[in-house]
């Protein structure tokens, strides 16, 4: 039986400093659209983030690749089956 090699990692999911694959789910650091603080941590599966500086919430779009693993799916509506 032939072995299949794993798919190459998505280049957007590689840490630029260590060159290692990032974990799933993964945090992102985005700028607050309200006060401009540059590093608001939000996990890939979260549809909304809250700024630690001003306390206001804002929408967060999921990046490509999020939702692949079961933990990332916890922020999604259950699939009909």
C-alpha positions as CSV (number, residue, x, y, z in Angstrom):
1,X,0.0,0.0,0.0
2,X,1.4,3.4,-1.0
3,X,1.9,6.0,1.7
4,X,0.6,9.5,1.0
5,X,2.7,12.4,2.1
6,X,0.9,15.1,4.2
7,X,-0.2,18.2,2.4
8,X,2.3,21.1,2.5
9,X,1.4,23.6,5.1
10,X,-0.4,26.8,4.1
11,X,2.3,29.5,3.8
12,X,-0.1,31.9,5.7
13,X,-0.1,29.5,8.6
14,X,3.7,29.5,9.1
15,X,5.3,31.6,11.9
16,X,7.6,34.0,10.1
17,X,10.2,33.9,12.9
18,X,10.4,30.2,13.7
19,X,9.2,28.8,10.3
20,X,7.1,26.3,12.2
21,X,3.4,25.7,11.5
22,X,1.0,27.6,13.7
23,X,-1.5,25.7,15.9
24,X,-5.2,25.4,15.4
25,X,-7.1,27.3,16.6
26,X,-4.7,30.2,16.4
27,X,-4.8,33.7,17.7
28,X,-4.6,36.8,15.5
29,X,-3.7,40.2,16.6
30,X,-5.8,42.9,15.0
31,X,-6.1,46.7,15.3
32,X,-9.1,48.0,17.1
33,X,-11.2,50.1,14.7
34,X,-12.5,52.2,17.6
35,X,-9.4,53.4,19.5
36,X,-6.6,52.1,17.2
37,X,-4.7,50.0,19.8
38,X,-2.6,47.7,17.5
39,X,-2.8,44.3,19.2
40,X,-6.2,43.0,20.2
41,X,-6.0,39.2,20.5
42,X,-8.8,37.3,18.9
43,X,-8.9,33.6,18.0
44,X,-9.6,32.6,14.4
45,X,-13.0,31.0,15.2
46,X,-14.4,34.1,17.0
47,X,-16.8,36.2,15.0
48,X,-16.4,39.2,17.4
49,X,-13.5,40.7,19.4
50,X,-13.5,43.0,22.4
51,X,-10.7,45.6,22.8
52,X,-8.8,45.4,26.0
53,X,-8.1,49.1,25.9
54,X,-11.5,50.7,25.1
55,X,-13.8,47.7,25.9
56,X,-15.8,48.1,22.7
57,X,-16.6,45.0,20.5
58,X,-16.1,44.8,16.8
59,X,-16.7,42.1,14.1
60,X,-13.9,39.7,13.2
61,X,-13.8,37.9,9.8
62,X,-12.5,34.4,10.0
63,X,-9.2,33.9,8.1
64,X,-8.7,31.2,5.5
65,X,-8.1,27.8,7.1
66,X,-10.0,28.4,10.3
67,X,-12.8,25.9,10.8
68,X,-10.9,22.9,9.7
69,X,-10.6,21.4,13.2
70,X,-13.4,20.6,15.6
71,X,-12.3,23.1,18.2
72,X,-12.5,25.9,15.6
73,X,-16.1,24.8,14.8
74,X,-17.3,25.7,18.3
75,X,-18.2,29.2,17.2
76,X,-20.3,27.9,14.3
77,X,-23.9,26.8,14.2
78,X,-24.3,23.0,14.3
79,X,-24.5,21.3,11.0
80,X,-27.9,19.9,10.1
81,X,-27.7,16.2,9.7
